[in-house]
Each structure stands twice: as structure tokens, then as C-alpha cells.
Amino acid sequence: MRVVSLVPSLTEALAASVPGALAGATDWCTHPAGLDVVRVGGTKNPKVERIVGLAPDLVLANEEENREPDLAALREAGLEVLVTEVRTVPQAFDELERAMTACGAPGRPRWLDEAEAAWSRLPVPRTRTTAVVPVWRRPWMVLGRDTFAGDVLARLDVDNVYATHSERYPRIALEELREAAPGLVVLPDEPYRFTAADGPEAFEGTPCALVSGRHLTWYGPSLTDAPQVIAEALRAARR
């Protein structure tokens, strides 16, 4: 089985589950460390001809991270494309099992069982709080409705202020974000790399949690540690 992955989360999952199956991955596929495969461009601008040239048995994609015209071009070239949809933690478990099975995993990966177990024994709940969750600035963009990261936070007692917005990643003026008066601002380090020196200064007076984007937005082996890693970052901000 030869597989090209166009999704960093699925790249990490495949490398952990079916060693040797991965023939190509995007430039943004950073895990596992030292991954040595052909790079096929970005998630939004994959090099279709290079992917076709690798002659994979399957291409892994995601309905949010990859563009339909690129996936259509791969199909037109005769390649099979498996497209995942992941907007909740339980859905992530189901889609990961489906994808790994399609890639020839001999059984349900052990890390997937461990991840599911980790999410079944979440930290003792605290008082719930509300949060604004920027994913970009210049312009400011935040988590809106129906997102995987929003579900992750909801399961850790943090309710996204914009969870009912009509858009999934709306652009919201900074002044409006401040006026929303969230209990917390959650700042991941991807896709925009928020840091202690870039982000919190825009929300003076509001606690800001700097969190690992990989643990907040990736669905793969990182799901095993995500409850603890994200919960610790949230607790640190609320002290």
C-alpha cells in the first residue's frame, strides 16, 4: 500500500499505524519528527502532478483542510481519494479508524484506543467559562460554529463565544472581540503563531491561554495527550 497524505494529522496517524505506507506528505506535515518522504506542496496548493507521479494507491484528505478542485483533479487522474470530515472528538475517532483501515492497518491502532480512553476520563470539571479563540490576526479570525477545536474546548469546560456564528471561521473586528467580554482568550500557536509577545497584548485585562495548536486542532496520536496538555494551559491562564 502506497499512500499520500494531504493532512498533517493523518500523516502522523499513518506513520504511527502503518510504517512504510507513506509515500508523500505536505510541506506542513511536521510529525513525526524527521519524517523522510516526498513533499507534495501545501494543504491548499498540492502539486497534483507530483502526487500522480508517486502512483499512490490512496490519497488521504480532509473536507476542511483541502480544496475540492485539487481533490477532483486527483480523481480525474485516476487516483482514489479518501476524504475525512472531523468536527467533533468522537467523529475524529471514527474517521481515524476508517482512514487507517483503508490504508491497510492490521487492526485498530493502539494509540487510538489510548486516545479514546484519555477522552473518557477527563479532568474533574471546573466552573465553565467562555472564550474567544483567534486563529489568525491581520485580520482577526476566530473559531465559529461546528469546529473540531471548539468541541475539544467544550469538553474541557470552555464554551466558544462564537459557537453559534453563521460562519465556521468568521472575521471579527478586534473591538468586537473585546466587547464580547469572554472569560478567557485561547491563543493557539497555529495556524497563526500566537506567542506571549504576540496576541495577549490585544486583550489587556482578560486572561489568555497560550496553547499547542497541534493538541487543539490535530486529530491523530496527539489526541492521547491533548486533554492533559490543553487543560494544563487553560488552568495556568485562569490562576
N, C-alpha and C positions, 0 to 999 in steps of 0.2 A: 504494500500500500504506500503510495506517494501522495502527500497532502501539502497544499499551500494554504497557509492561514493568513487572512487579512484582518485579524482581530488580535491585539496583544493578549487579551485574557485567554483566548482559545489557543494561542500559540503556547503559552505557559502550561495550560492544561494538557495539551497534546504531548509536549516534551516530557511531562511527568508521567503520562499514561501509556504512550506508545513510542518508546525510544526508537529513533531511526526512521520514523514515518514522515517526519517533517522535511519537506524538500525546499520550501521557501517561506519567507515571512516578510512583514512590512518593516520599514525603517524604524517604526515606533515600537517594535516588539523587543523589549529590553530584558525580558525574563524568559528562561533562566539566564543568569549571568554567563557571558562567554558563548552565547548561542551562535553556532557557526553554520549558517545556512545561506542560501542565495537570498538577497534582499530584492524586493519587488516593488519598491516605492512606498508611498504613504497609504493610509487607510482611505483617504478621499481621492487620491490620484494614483492608483496602482498602475504599474506598467503591464498592460494586458498582454502585449506580445511576449514579454519576458516570462510571464506566467504560463502562457500557452506553450512556450518553448520548453518549459520544465516537464511538460506532459504529465501533470498530476492526475491521479485517479479521482481526487476530490478537492474542492476549494471550500474552505470554511469562511463564512461571512456573517455579518450581523445587520439587521434591518436598520439600525440607527447609525452604526459606525461607517457603513459602506454605502455607496451611491448605486441606485438601481441601474443607471445606464452602464456602469462598469460591469456589474454582475450580468446584465443582459449580453454585453459583448463577450464575456467569458462563455456563457451558454451558447451563443451563436457560433463560437469557435469549437463547440463540441464538448466542453467541459461540464462536469457535474458540479453544481454549486449547492451547498447546504447553508441555508440562511437561518440563523437563530434569532429569537425575539426574547429579550430578557428585561423585564420591567419590575420584577419582584424577586426576593430571595428564593422562595420556593420554585418559581419559574426558572431561576438560574440552575438549581439542582436538576430539574427535569431536562432542560436544554443541554446541559453539560453531559448528562448521561446519554442523551440521544446523539450528540456530536461524537463523543468518544466511541460509542458503539459503531457508528458509521465509519470511524477511522480504524476500526479493527482491534479495539481494546479487548483483551481476552476475558474481561469481566468488569464489574463496576470498580472503578479506581478506589483504592483505599483512602486516598486523600479526600475523595468526595464524601465517603462515609464519615470521615473525621470532621469535615466541614459542616455536614448536616447535624452532627452531634453537637458541635460547638454552638450552632444557632438554636439548638433545642434547650440549652442551659445558659441562657443569657444572664448577665449580672443582675443582682437584685434591683428592681425598678426604683428610681428616684422620682421626685416630683417632675412631671413633664414640663418641658419648656418649648418655646417657639424659636425658630431660627430662619434667618436669611442665608442662602447658600450660593454665593457667587461662584461662577465657573470661568468668568472672563472679566477683564476690565478694559476700558477704552475700546468699545463701550462696555458698560457693566451688563453682564448677562447672569441670570440665576437659574437654579433648578425651578421648574414649574411643575406641571401635572405629570403623573404617570411615569416616574423615572425610577430606575433601579436604586440610585443613590438615595433618593427620597425615601424609598421603602427601607433601606438599610438604617437610615437615621430614625425613622418612625419606630422601628423595632428596638431602638436604643433610647426611646423616650424623648425624641426630638421631633417636633411637628414643623414641617416646612410651611412658612408663611404663604408661599405661592403655590401650594399643592393643588389648589382649585383653579389656577390660572388657565386660560384657554390654550396657551402655548406650553410646550414642554420645556423650552429654554428661552423665556422671554427676555427682551432687553428692557431694563428698568432704570430710570434715572437715579443717580445716587441719592438725591434729596428724597425721593420717594422711598428708597430702601431705608433710609434713616427714619423717616416718618412712620414706617411700619412698626417701629419700636419693638423689634424682636428681643427675646431674652438672650439671644446668642447669635453670633455670626460665625458660620463654619466656612473656613477657607482652605480648600484642598491645594495640593501642590501640582495638580494637573487637571485639566489641560492648560490652564494658566498657572504659572508657578508662583503662588502667593507665598510670602515669607514674613518673618517678623518685621521686616523693614519695608514691606510692600503689600499693603492691604489693610492691616489693623488701624493705621493712622486715619483711614477714611471713616472709621466708625468709633470715634472717640467717645468713651463713656459706656460702650457696650462690650461685654466680654467676647473675645474672639478665640476660636479654637482652630489652630493650625493642624490639619490632618493629612494623613497619607492618601493621596489620590488613588493609588493602587488599591488600598484597602477599602476605600469608599466606593469606587466605581468599577473595579475589575471583578469579574466572576470567574474564578478558577481556584488554584491552590491557595491564593491569598484569602479566600473565604474562611479558611481554617483559623487564621489569626485575627481576622477583621473585627469580630465582636470585642475582643480584648483591646486591640490597638486603638480602635475608634473610641471605645468607651473611656479609655485612659486619657485620650486627648480632650474629650468632652469634659471629663471630671477636672482636669487641670485648668481648663478655661473658666469653670464655674466656681472654683475655690474662692 
